[in-house]
Amino acid sequence: MASLISIVPHISDAANNMGSYRVLRGRVNGLGNPPDERLMPYLEQAGLGSAALIRTFDLRYDLISALVERWRPETYTFHFPCGECTVTLEDVAVQLGLPIDGSPVTGVSAIADPFTLCQSY
């Protein structure tokens, strides 16, 4: 465990103290046009209407940079001084206002039995 957490001063220390630090540069592509109005009743019924209407968002590149430095691909988690954590489905659901209860929503695919596949995941 000790080898996974670096003792070197972290980028978040510089950000908190308003010091100079390296920050990732971000590029956000336009999200395009809103969904077709004919699709909206179906998206609303599936509980995805609010997420489909997201057109803009603010990214904090300093915070993203701090998370990148704490990411450990060996364990697929972020390592912090207080412990480790990862992003869960519940985290995404809370941020985007998505329902995570009920049957999975799948589309047309070449998978013979998508319901079984979703249940196995």
Order of alpha helices (4+ residues) and beta strands (2+ residues): alpha-alpha-alpha-alpha-beta-beta-beta-alpha-alpha
